[in-house]
């Protein structure tokens, strides 16, 4: 077991469920803070998670973990990247229609996790390659899960149950790196 408790700051209930499943083997002392934090507009995911972590730490004053994801669409030169949430909020599944027939539908889902101790930020990245589906499919997950099909799959994230999604998940990969870091440092950061 890892030293605990661990404080996560997110207002997303789906992320909370994912974190609980990812950490279930390592710690049963997870705390979830639901502070609204500043989410800067930047295409650079590290810039976004550093700002989120700093704001979360200012609000709770305990070592805290934040996460931010993005979708880099090859046809759009990596856009929307870390700006995926506002793009999804404005366009929804119409994003699938932006890519003309015959053009590359390749995409990379990215996730950055930042563990902020107040003195230092520890950043862990995960990525999953795949494609943008022809149309939205599935009801699970959140944001762009209905349009992303990871390599090696025929289903979108939204068509998978949580355990299946976590096999491919860029967030699970980033959290896995955090867990390894915490195990090797024994929580002493």
N, C-alpha and C positions, 0 to 999 in steps of 0.2 A: 504494500500500500504506500502511496505517496503521502508526504506530509500535508496536512490540511488545516483549516478549510481553504477552499478555492473560491474566489469571488469572480463571477462573470457579470458583465454588464451588457444586457440586451433587453429590448422590449418585444422581441420576436418570439412567440410561443413555439414555433416550429424549431427555431435554433435551440431553445431550451431543451426540447425533447431530444434533439440530436446530441447535444452536449452530454446529457444524462446517459445516453446509450454509449457514447464514445468513452466516457470516464468511468463507467460502471465497474470495470475490473480494477481500476486504479484508486478510486476514492469514492466513498459514499458521503463525503462531507462537502457538498457543493452548495454554494450560496448564490442566488441570483438577484442582482440589483437591477432595477428597471428605471434607471435615470435616463432621461432624454439627454443625449450628448450631442455636441456640435459635430456635424458631418460635413467637412469641408468639400467643396467642389474641386476635385482634381482627378485627372486621369491616372495619376500615380497612386497605386493602392497603399504603398508604404506611407506616403504623406497623409492619406486619409486615416489609416489605423493609428498612426502616431498622434494625430490631433484628437481622435476619439479616445485613445487611452489617456492622454493628458487631461482631457475634460472629465472623463470618468474618475480618474484618480483625485482630481480637485474636489469632486462632489462626494466621494466616499472615504478618502484618506486611508485606504487599505490597498495592498497589492491587488491589482485587478486585471482581468483578461477581457479583451474585446476582439471582435472578429469583423471583417468586412470582405465581401465577395464581389466579383466582377465577371463580366463575360466579354472576351476579346473575339470579335467576329472578323475573320480574315478578309472578307469582301469589303468590310468597312474600315480596313487598315487598323484593326485592333479596337475600334470604337464599339461599344461604349466604355469598355474597361471598367474602372472603378465607378463610373457614372451610370452603371446599369440600373440601379434602383430608380433614379429620376426618369430614365428613358423608358423603363418598363411601366412606371406609373402613368406616363403620358401616352404610350403607344400600345402597351399590352402585346397580345399575340400578333399584332400587325407587323411586328418586327420580321416575322417569317416572310412577309411579302416584299420586303425591301430588296432581297437578293433575287436578281433576275434568273430566269431559267437558264441552266447551263453554266452558271457561275459557281465558284467554290462556296460551299456551305460550311467549311471548316470553322471551328471555333475552339477556344480554350477557356475553360472555366477556371478562375483563380480565386484563391482565398488567402487572406493574410490574417494571422493571429498575433496579437501583441500582448505580452505579459509585462505590465508596467508596475515596477516596485516603488515608484516614486522617485527613485534615484536613477533608474536605468530602464530602458525599453528593450525587451527581448522579442525579436520578430521572427516568425516562422511562416513560410509560404508553402502552399500546396497548389497543384494544378492538375487538371484533367482535360485531355483533348477529346474532341468529338465533333459533332456537326449540329447545325440548326435544322430542325425538322421542317418538313414542307408545311405543316400546320400544327396548331396547338393540340396536344393530346395528354390526357390524364388530369387528375384532380388533387393529387398529393403535393406536398411541398409548398413553395412560395415563389413569388416573382417569376423569373424566367424558367423555372423547372419544367413547365409544359412544352418548351421548345428546344431543350438541349438533350441530345442523345450522346452519351459517352461512347468512346471507341470500345468495341467489343460487345455492344448492346444493340438491341433493336427498339428498346423502349426509351421514352423520355424519362427524366428524373421523376416527373409527376405521375408516371404510370407505375413506378416502383413503390414498394412499401419502404419504410425507412431503413430497415436492415439491408435490403438490396442496394438502395441508394448509397449507403455508407461504404459499401465495397469500392465504389468509384469516386466518392465525394472528395473534392478538393479541400473542403473544410476538414474532413476527417484526416486527410493527409497532413494538413498544417497542425491540427491538434495532436496528431501522433508524434510529430517532431517536438512539440511543446512537452508532451508527456515524457519522451526520451530525455529531453533537457532536464526536466524536473527530477527524473530518476537519477541521472548522472551527477547532478548538483545536490541531490538530497534535499531539494527545496531551499538550499542556501544560495541566494542570488545576490 
